[in-house]
């Protein structure tokens, strides 16, 4: 069983080292978590805030990202 785990760990490390896409996804996830924490700490003490937990911030952040991507695709918007 341990050999099986080592083989998978070696595969994941190989993919991470050789593919810049995985580094980009990892960076995006880390940034999403950091900025979500910032939004949560900024809104947690406000009266009437619609966001009451860190999970809600993560949900709304992912939802807005997907909305932005779908709008860009629908209207053929380019970032460059």
N, C-alpha and C positions, 0 to 999 in steps of 0.2 A: 504494500500500500504506500509506503514511504517513497519508493522508487517512482511510483505513478505520480505522486505529488511533486517530486523533484522535476520530473519530465515536464509537467504542466507549468511549473514555475519557470523553468528554463525557456519554454516556448513563449510565455508572456513577456519575459525579459527580452528575448530576441525580437519580438514584435515591437516592443516599446522603443528599443534602441534603433531599429532600422526604419521605422515608419514615422515621419513627422506628423502624420494625421493623429496618431494616438497622443503625442505630446500636446498638440493643439486642443484636443478634446479634454485632456486632463487639465490644461490651463484654463479652459473655459468653465469647467465644473468648479475649479477652485475659486475663480473670480466670481462665479454665480453665488457660491456659498458666502464669500466675503462681502459682496455688495448686498446680499440679502440680509446678512447680519447687520450691516449698516442701516438699512431701511428699518429693520425691526427695532434697533436701539433708538433710532430717531423718532419712531411713532409709538413706542410702547407706553410712554407717559402722557400722551396727548389725549385730551378729552374728546370723545366722539370719533376716535380713530377706528377705521373699519378693519384694520389688521390687528389681531389680538395674540397671534402666536407666530413663532418662527416658521412653522409648517405652512401657514397661510401665506407668508412672504415668499417662500419657495414656490408654492403653487402659482401665485400671481406672477412671479417672475418668469416661470416656465411658460405660462399661458400667454403673456405678452410677447415673449420671444417667438412662440409659434405663430401668433397673430401677425407679427412683423414679417416673418418669413413668408407666410401665405399671401400677405398683401404685396410683397415684393414680387412674388411669383405671378400673382394675378395681373398686376399692372406692369410687369416686365421692367421693374426698377432695377438699376444697377448702382452699386456703391462707388464705382469709379467715374 
